[in-house]
């Protein structure tokens, strides 16, 4: 039987610890979670309108607009007129933001690999086997937004 409270109590501190250690390892700036979600929604080469981002992330348009203003001034995103329709804008992550996230992802992967090496082979196998279920759990939670 799944102990949901126990799983939630593990996931949140695990995520916070991984973020803090990876940031320190790569000397990365602290970026608020909402801004991280926007950048994650804009992988290299992707563009989206502010309204599309709001819908994808389950945030209000005014919230996304405010986030984008702060992110643009911080050099994390660019807003530009949509080709063929200058009344609308599209948003894209800057090379600087994408570089930060590549460094963070690399550091996170290295940290998890190092920590997993301290586990038993059996624990590593259990973690590997649990990944598909955890991905489906993530997707199920995202569907509830």
N, C-alpha and C positions, 0 to 999 in steps of 0.2 A: 504494500500500500504506500502510495506517495505521501510523504510528509511535506505538504506544500509550505507550511510555515518554516520548516527547517531549511528547505531549498531556498526560499526567499531570504532567509537570514544568512545564507552562505553567499548567494549571488551578489547582493548589494555590497558587502565589505570586500569581496573578491574584486569586483569591478573598481571600487574606490582605491584599493591598494595597488592594483595594476596600473591605473591612471597615474597615481602619485609617483610610483617607482619609475614608470616609463618616462614621465615628464622630467623627473630628476636626472635620469640616465642620459637623456638627450638634450637636457637644458631647454625644454620646450615651455612656451608661455602657457599659463592657465587659461583655457578657453571654456566658457560656460557650456553646459550640456546642450542647450537649445541651439547654440551656434555650431556645435559639433554635429548635431543632427542635420542642420542645413548643409554643411559642407559634405557630409556623407551622402546626402541626396543629390549632390552635384559632382559625380566622378569626372575625371578628365574627359573633356570633349562634350559634356552634357550641359544643357541649358534648360532653364525652366522659368516660367513667369512666377511672380510673387504669389499669385492665386493658386497656381499648381503646387508650389511648395507648401502653402498653408493646408491645402487639401491632403497632400501626401503625408504631412506630419501631424495632422489633427490639431493645428493651431489656427487661431483667428487671423484674418488678413491684417488687422492693425498690429498684432503681435509680431507677425513676420515682417511687416514694413519697418517697425521699430528695430528689430534684430538686424535687418539688412542695412539700415542706416549706420548702426554701430559697426557692423562688420565691414562695410565699405570704407568707413573712416579708418579702420584698423588694417586695411589692405587685404582682407580675407576674401572678399567677393568683388565683382564688377557688375554694374548694371549698365546695359546698353539698349538702344532702341532695337526693337525686333525688326529684322530685315523685311521689307515689304509692308510694314505697318508701324510707322514711327510713333503712333499713339500708345503703343504697348511696349513694355520693357521685358528683357530677358535677363536672367541672372546666371552668372557662372563663377565658379571658384577660381581664385587667382593661382598662379603657379606657386606663389609663396605658401598659400594655404594647403595646396596639394602636397608640396614638399614637407610641410609640418606633419601632415597625416601619414605620409609614407614613412617618415622617420619614426613617428609614434607607433605605427603598425609593426615596423621592423623591430623596434625596441620591445614592444609587447610580446611579439613572437619569440624573441630571444629569451626574455624573462620567463615566459611560460615553459619553454624548452628546458632551461636550466633548472627551474623549480621541479618540473616533472621528472628530471633525472634523479632527483632525491627521493622519488616515490618508488614503490616496488613495481616490478614489471607487471604484476597483476593489476595494480591500481592504474597504471598507464593504459593497459588494455581496456579496463572498464571505462576510463575517460574517453578513449577513442570510440568505443562502442556507443557511448552516450551522446556523442556529438550530433548525429542525425535527429535524435529525439529532442535535444536542446534547441536545435534550429527550428524544429516544428513548433516547439513551445514558444519560442520567440515570435514566430509568424502568427501563432494563434493569439498571443497577447497583442501584437500589432493590429490585428483585425478588430480588436475591441476598442480601438481609439475612436 
